Amino acid sequence: MLLCRLPATRIGGLFTVWGGEKVKALVLIDGASYRAEVLPTISKAFDAAWAEIAWIFGKDELAIETAREQLMRAMLSIVGEERWSVESLKRAALTRMASDYRRMALH
């Protein structure tokens, strides 16, 4: 089985992930390994999920950065070794992120 590291390049303390979008992702993806065929699915699902919810966070850079990191964390927490379609991974990550937000709001 071929394993690949997710691409991350350091730019000013932030990490560029897929398409130049900035995400603090060192802890989340640096050194993480996934099968090569999973990477395009993760990338497309992340972009699709973010496209659905980006409007919620307006133009507040801190809110955007935090939300993108939480979305990445949700996505990587569920991707595992299962086979996912882009749509199913997107939905699962958004569901996990919403659940995490609700849990935080209760505490």
C-alpha positions in Angstrom: 0.0 0.0 0.0 1.4 3.4 -1.0 1.2 6.0 1.7 1.5 9.7 1.1 1.9 12.7 3.4 -0.6 15.5 2.9 1.1 18.5 1.2 1.8 21.4 3.5 4.2 24.3 3.0 5.0 26.9 5.7 4.2 30.5 4.9 4.5 33.0 7.8 3.4 30.6 10.5 0.5 29.3 8.6 0.3 26.3 6.4 -0.9 26.4 2.8 -3.2 23.4 2.1 -4.8 22.8 -1.3 -5.2 25.7 -3.6 -3.3 28.3 -1.5 -5.9 28.5 1.2 -4.3 29.2 4.6 -5.0 26.8 7.5 -3.1 26.3 10.7 -2.7 22.6 10.1 0.8 21.6 11.3 -0.6 19.5 14.2 -3.4 18.1 12.0 -1.5 17.1 8.9 2.2 17.4 9.2 3.4 13.8 9.3 0.0 12.3 8.7 -0.1 9.5 6.2 -2.9 8.5 3.9 -3.2 6.2 0.9 -2.3 8.1 -2.2 -5.8 7.5 -3.7 -7.5 9.1 -0.7 -5.8 12.5 -1.0 -7.9 13.8 -4.0 -11.0 12.8 -2.1 -10.0 14.7 1.1 -9.0 17.7 -1.0 -12.2 17.9 -3.0 -14.4 17.1 0.1 -12.7 19.8 2.1 -13.1 22.4 -0.7 -16.8 21.4 -1.2 -17.6 21.5 2.5 -15.9 24.9 2.9 -17.8 26.3 -0.1 -21.0 25.4 1.7 -20.2 27.1 5.0 -17.7 29.9 4.2 -20.5 32.6 4.1 -21.2 31.9 7.8 -17.8 33.3 8.9 -18.0 36.5 6.9 -14.7 38.3 6.4 -13.3 37.8 9.9 -9.9 36.3 9.2 -9.6 34.7 12.7 -13.1 33.2 12.5 -12.3 31.8 9.0 -8.9 30.4 10.0 -10.5 28.8 13.1 -13.4 27.3 11.2 -11.2 25.9 8.4 -9.0 24.3 11.1 -12.0 22.8 12.8 -13.3 21.5 9.4 -9.9 20.0 8.7 -9.8 18.4 12.1 -13.4 17.0 11.6 -12.5 15.6 8.2 -9.2 14.0 9.2 -10.9 12.5 12.3 -13.3 10.5 10.2 -11.4 9.7 7.0 -9.5 6.7 8.4 -9.1 3.7 6.1 -12.7 3.6 4.8 -13.5 4.4 1.2 -15.4 7.7 0.9 -17.0 9.5 -1.9 -16.4 13.2 -2.0 -20.1 13.9 -1.1 -20.2 11.4 1.8 -17.0 12.7 3.3 -18.1 16.3 2.9 -21.5 15.5 4.6 -19.8 13.5 7.4 -17.2 16.2 8.1 -19.9 19.0 8.2 -22.0 16.8 10.5 -19.0 16.2 12.8 -18.1 19.9 12.8 -21.7 20.9 13.7 -21.8 18.4 16.5 -18.5 19.7 17.8 -19.9 23.3 17.8 -23.1 22.2 19.6 -21.0 20.4 22.2 -18.8 23.5 22.7 -21.9 25.7 23.1 -23.2 23.5 25.9 -20.1 23.9 28.0 
